[in-house]
């Protein structure tokens, strides 16, 4: 993940997924919101989700 981020890419953690796992976002993978998702989809020509 660090190499991915070092190459200028971003990783976002979905709040619901983090809450289910009793976890929090981090500097490497910050907590995201529905607004973040909207902005990513609006901006990107491709989106990968898993």
C-alpha positions as CSV (number, residue, x, y, z in Angstrom):
1,X,0.0,0.0,0.0
2,X,2.8,2.4,0.8
3,X,4.3,2.0,-2.7
4,X,0.8,2.7,-4.2
5,X,0.5,5.9,-2.2
6,X,4.1,6.9,-2.9
7,X,3.3,6.7,-6.6
8,X,0.6,9.4,-6.1
9,X,-2.4,7.1,-5.7
10,X,-4.9,7.5,-2.9
11,X,-6.7,4.9,-0.8
12,X,-9.9,5.6,1.1
13,X,-11.5,3.5,3.8
14,X,-15.3,3.3,3.9
15,X,-16.7,4.3,7.3
16,X,-19.2,1.5,7.5
17,X,-16.5,-1.1,6.8
18,X,-14.2,0.4,9.5
19,X,-17.0,0.5,12.1
20,X,-17.8,-3.2,11.4
21,X,-14.2,-4.1,12.0
22,X,-13.9,-1.7,15.0
23,X,-11.1,0.1,13.3
24,X,-10.3,3.7,12.4
25,X,-8.8,5.4,9.4
26,X,-5.1,6.1,9.2
27,X,-2.8,8.5,7.4
28,X,-2.2,5.8,4.7
29,X,-5.9,5.0,4.4
30,X,-8.1,7.8,5.7
31,X,-11.8,7.5,6.6
32,X,-13.9,8.5,3.7
33,X,-17.5,9.8,3.4
34,X,-20.2,9.6,0.7
35,X,-19.1,13.0,-0.5
36,X,-15.6,11.6,-1.0
37,X,-17.0,8.7,-3.0
38,X,-19.1,11.0,-5.1
39,X,-16.0,13.2,-5.9
40,X,-13.9,10.2,-6.8
41,X,-16.5,8.7,-9.2
42,X,-17.2,12.1,-10.7
43,X,-13.5,12.8,-11.3
44,X,-12.3,9.3,-12.4
45,X,-12.6,7.7,-15.7
46,X,-12.2,4.3,-13.9
47,X,-13.0,3.2,-10.3
48,X,-11.8,0.0,-8.6
49,X,-13.7,-1.2,-5.6
50,X,-13.5,-4.4,-3.6
